Every structure is written in C-alpha cells, then in structure tokens.
C-alpha cells in the first residue's frame, strides 16, 4: 500500500496512475481542503473522474482506496513544528503549507506519505536546503533539525522526473488520456503560484 498526498493536479495524478495502472499497487490518497484555495472544487472533481477512470481500466482490482479528506482548519496546533517552519523561513523562502501539512501528518500519524515534488523544481533554493545535492540527483533528505522536523513524514518518488518525462511515460504506458483530465484545473493552480502560500506540488 502506498500513501499519496493528492491534489488532482498533474504530478500527483501521474503518480496515482503509475502506481495503480502500471505497477498494480494499491494507493490510499489523502487530500487536505485549504479554505483559501480557489481550485478545491475543480480538484475534487478531477480526482473523482480519474478514480472512476482507474476503476474502469483496472476492472475488479480495488487499487485506489476511498479518498481521505481533511480540513486544514481541523488540523491541531503543534508548537514544535510551527517553530521549525518559522526558523527555516528565515533561511530560505518556504510557503506556510509546509507547516500545516507537517501538522496534518503528525496528527494522522502518517509516515512515508508520498509527496509529488518533481525534477523541474530541482535546484531551487528550497530543494538545495532540503536535500543533499539535488543538482546532481542526490535527493537524500538532510538530517538537520529543521529539514527533518518538517519533512520526515514524506517520500519523494518523483524527484528524478520532469513534467515532460511524465507526459512521455504516460503516453508509453497508455494512460495519457486519464492524465490529461487534470489539465482543466491548472488555471486556478497556476494563478495561485503567484501567491506566497502557493502549493509546492501539483
């Protein structure tokens, strides 16, 4: 069983499709509703349509478990996590979503949650701060206190992939039509990227 932070966007949808249809691995997707995010309705609709598409392709296989949805406003405070994010924000630009996602993982006791951070972002200041040597494909998480406190909950299986890689692989593996269903929700997501609290993965 794989546990995936899902958004209905391109990156997490590629991972969902690859796990379920190509690798035949069961997936438990998680989604956190952020009241300040305008694309929530589109994202939930996209995830529902893609899940239905996977069920049609996979037949009787119960590969995608029911989406687990939580409200950001229901996530409990965690002073240590908040302090870690505030301290890291003094070193490098980092959105506030990293703080409440870490609190979400802590509250739900989630370990090895897959986060769809991808190769097109390699070399950013945040990746340079988090990983050993992302420019040269060394994506081990640094074990210093701040990086570990905020990102110890995750696996990053797509750091060696770009969006172009995903498109090419989806075509080769035969699920590009399902992946394309994510495109209609890109406009509000891209609009949100101009805001300080924009998501780091789609």
N, C-alpha and C positions, 0 to 999 in steps of 0.2 A: 504494500500500500504506500502510495506517495501522497504527501500533503502539499497542496499548492495554493498560494495566495493568488486569487483570480480577480481580474478586472473586466473581462470582456474585451480587452484590447489585444493587439497583435501578438505581443511577446508571450503573455501568459496563455493565450489561446493556442499558439503554436505548441507550447509545451504540453498542454492538455491533450491536443490531438495526437502528438507524437507518442505520448505515454499510452493513451487508450487504444489508438488505432494501429500504430506501428509496433509498439513494444508489448501491447496487450497487458498493461499493468493497471491495476485498479487505482483510482485517484479520488481523493477527498478534497474538493475545492472549498476554500474559505474566502469570504468577501466581507469587508467592513464598509458599512454605509457612513460616508462622511457628509453630514448635512450641508456643508459648504461646497460640495462638488456638484456642478450642474448636470453632469453627464450620467448620474446614477441610474435614471430610468432607462436610458439607452443601453447602458452596460448590462443591467439585469435582463433586458430583453435579448441582447446579443447572447448572453450566457445560456439563456433558456433555449434559444434557437440552435445554438451549437451543440448543447447537450442532446437535444432531440435528433440532430443530425448524426451524432456519435451512436446513439441508440439504434438508429436505422441502419448504420453501417455495421455495427457490431452484433446485430441480431440479439440473441438471448443473453449475451455476456453483460453482467452488471458491472461495467467498468468505471462509470462515473457515479459516485455516491451523491446523494442529495446535497445541494449547496448549503453550507453552513453560513448563515448571515448574522452579523452582529452590528449594533450601532456604535459608532465612535463614542457617543455620549454615555454609553453604558460601560465603557472601559474604566476600571478602577484606577485611582491615582497610585503612583509608585515613585516616591521621592528620589530614590537612588537612580532610577532610570532617567528621570527628568534632569537631575543634576548632571548626569553623564552627557546627555544631549546638549545641555547649555554649555558645558565646558568644551565639548567638541566643536560647537558652533563658534567658539572664539578662535579656533584654529583654521576652520575650513567651512565654506558655505554648505549648509545641510538643512533640508526642509524639516518642518516640525512633524511631518508624518512619520519620520523615523522614530520619534519619541513615542507617539501613541500606538504605532504598530508594535514596538517592543513591549509596551504595557499590555497590549492585546495578547501577544504570545505568552507573556508571563502569566496573565490571568487565566488563559485557556490551557496552560501547561503544554504549549506546542513546542516541539523540538523538531529540527530538520524540516521546517516549513520551506518549501521551495519558493524563492524569490526570483522573478524574471528580470534580473539585471543582465544586460546583454553587451556584446562586444563593441557595439557602436559607441558606447559610452566609455570605453577603456581609455585611460589616460586623463580622465577628468580629475580635478583636484580631490574630489571625494574618494574616487577609486584609488588614487595614489595614496591617500591617507589610510584606507581600509585594508588594502591588500599588499602583499609583499612586493610584487613587481608586475603590475598589470600590463605595462607596455610590452613585456616580453613573455606574457602568458603565465606568470606566476601568481595565481589567484588565491593562495592561502591567506586566510584572514589573519591580520596582525593580532597578536595575543596581548597587546597592551590593554590597560583597563578600559579606556573609553570605547575603543572599537569593539572589544569583546562584550562589554556590557550591553551595547545596543544591537549587535549583530550576531550574537552567539546562537540565536534561535534558528538561523537560516542555512539553507544550502543554496548555491548559486550555479545551477547546472548549465546555464546558457551564456556564461561569460566569454566563451570562445566563439560565439555565434554573432553575426550581424543580422539585421533585418533582411538584407539581400540573401544571406545564406538560408534563412528560414523560408523565404519565398521559393528559392530554388529547390530546397529539400522537400517542401510541401508539394511542389509540382511532381517531383520524382516519386514521392511516396503516395501520391494520389489523393491527398486531402486539401488541395489548394482551394477548391470551391467552398469548403467549410471555413477555411481560414479567411477568405475574402469577406465573409459575413461580418467580420469585425470592422470593416472599413467605414461603415456609416457612422460609427461613434467616434471616429478620430477627430472630427472638427472640434467638439467641445473639449476633448482631452488636449488637443494642441493649443486651444485657446487658454486652457488652464496652465500651460507651461510658461506663460508669461507672468504667472503669479508666484510669489515666494514659496507658497505651500504646495507647489505642483508635485504630482506623483513622480517617482523616480523610475517606474517601470510600467509598462502597459500590458 
